[in-house]
Amino acid sequence: MAEIINLNKARKKKARADKAARADENRARFGRTKGERQRQDALKERADRHLDGHRRAEDDPE
């Protein structure tokens, strides 16, 4: 004889598992450590300063 299950609990359990799997995928795809974010921000700031240092006076809107 088949085991009796509560369909409501089974549906909620499956939904939680799907949500956890989606969260794992998002962590792998979008997640960066604090150090990685700081390094990327520092590199961008350095590149911006370098570019601004080479700006011509007539290009300056001020």
Residue frames relative to the residue before (quaternion, step in Angstrom):
aa qw qx qy qz dx dy dz
M 1.0000 0.0000 0.0000 0.0000 0.00 0.00 0.00
A 0.5162 -0.6615 0.4594 0.2914 3.58 -1.05 0.78
E 0.5073 -0.6396 0.4879 0.3091 3.51 -1.19 0.61
I 0.3888 -0.7156 0.5331 0.2290 3.57 -0.93 0.88
I 0.0383 -0.7980 0.6014 -0.0040 3.55 -0.88 1.00
N 0.4523 -0.6365 0.5466 0.3024 3.53 -1.25 0.47
L 0.3809 -0.7623 0.4777 0.2137 3.58 -0.43 1.22
N 0.6095 0.5553 -0.3539 0.4415 3.59 1.05 -0.67
K 0.6763 0.4760 -0.2887 0.4824 3.58 0.93 -0.89
A 0.6392 0.5234 -0.3300 0.4568 3.60 0.99 -0.78
R 0.6449 0.5175 -0.3170 0.4645 3.60 0.98 -0.83
K 0.6775 0.4813 -0.2920 0.4734 3.59 0.91 -0.90
K 0.6282 0.5333 -0.3330 0.4583 3.60 1.01 -0.75
K 0.6552 0.4980 -0.3044 0.4796 3.59 0.99 -0.85
A 0.6406 0.5241 -0.3245 0.4578 3.61 0.98 -0.81
R 0.6479 0.5067 -0.3175 0.4719 3.61 0.99 -0.80
A 0.6504 0.5120 -0.3160 0.4637 3.59 0.97 -0.82
D 0.6484 0.5105 -0.3155 0.4685 3.59 0.98 -0.82
K 0.6559 0.5120 -0.3055 0.4630 3.56 0.98 -0.87
A 0.6486 0.5112 -0.3140 0.4684 3.60 1.01 -0.78
A 0.6435 0.5131 -0.3219 0.4680 3.58 1.00 -0.79
R 0.6482 0.5062 -0.3143 0.4741 3.59 0.98 -0.84
A 0.6375 0.5231 -0.3266 0.4619 3.60 1.01 -0.77
D 0.6353 0.5217 -0.3289 0.4648 3.60 1.00 -0.77
E 0.6454 0.5134 -0.3193 0.4668 3.58 0.98 -0.84
N 0.6720 0.4988 -0.2981 0.4589 3.58 0.93 -0.88
R 0.6220 0.5318 -0.3434 0.4609 3.59 1.03 -0.72
A 0.6724 0.4852 -0.2965 0.4739 3.56 0.96 -0.84
R 0.7102 0.4752 -0.2647 0.4468 3.57 0.96 -0.83
F 0.8324 0.2454 -0.0870 0.4892 3.58 0.79 -1.00
G 0.5825 0.6400 -0.3666 0.3415 3.57 1.13 -0.48
R 0.0197 0.7584 -0.6512 0.0201 3.54 -1.02 0.88
T 0.4897 -0.6470 0.4872 0.3230 3.54 -1.09 0.61
K 0.6714 -0.4922 0.3643 0.4174 3.54 -1.27 0.33
G 0.6444 0.5305 -0.3141 0.4524 3.58 1.00 -0.79
E 0.6423 0.5145 -0.3215 0.4684 3.57 1.01 -0.79
R 0.6528 0.5049 -0.3154 0.4684 3.59 0.97 -0.87
Q 0.6614 0.5035 -0.3117 0.4603 3.61 0.92 -0.87
R 0.6459 0.5166 -0.3217 0.4608 3.58 0.97 -0.81
Q 0.6596 0.5032 -0.3039 0.4684 3.57 0.94 -0.88
D 0.6493 0.5101 -0.3144 0.4683 3.61 0.99 -0.82
A 0.6528 0.5119 -0.3136 0.4621 3.58 0.99 -0.82
L 0.6508 0.5075 -0.3152 0.4686 3.59 0.98 -0.82
K 0.6523 0.5041 -0.3161 0.4696 3.59 0.98 -0.80
E 0.6419 0.5185 -0.3214 0.4645 3.60 0.95 -0.84
R 0.6521 0.5127 -0.3114 0.4637 3.58 0.97 -0.87
A 0.6605 0.5012 -0.3048 0.4686 3.58 0.94 -0.87
D 0.6404 0.5196 -0.3229 0.4644 3.60 1.01 -0.80
R 0.6570 0.4984 -0.3139 0.4705 3.59 0.94 -0.86
H 0.6332 0.5352 -0.3245 0.4554 3.57 1.01 -0.84
L 0.6746 0.4898 -0.2873 0.4716 3.56 0.93 -0.93
D 0.6581 0.5025 -0.3085 0.4683 3.60 0.95 -0.85
G 0.6254 0.5495 -0.3337 0.4422 3.58 1.09 -0.63
H 0.7197 0.4125 -0.2400 0.5044 3.56 1.18 -0.49
R 0.4128 0.7122 -0.4691 0.3198 3.57 1.27 0.19
R 0.4064 -0.7059 0.5281 0.2402 3.56 -0.96 0.88
A 0.6109 -0.5943 0.3847 0.3543 3.57 -1.10 0.72
E 0.6813 0.4876 -0.3057 0.4523 3.62 0.95 -0.75
D 0.6150 0.5338 -0.3476 0.4648 3.60 1.25 -0.34
D 0.5602 0.6219 -0.3803 0.3934 3.57 1.23 -0.43
P 0.3872 -0.7582 0.4672 0.2385 3.65 -0.59 1.03
E 0.5848 0.6115 -0.3777 0.3759 3.64 1.16 -0.25
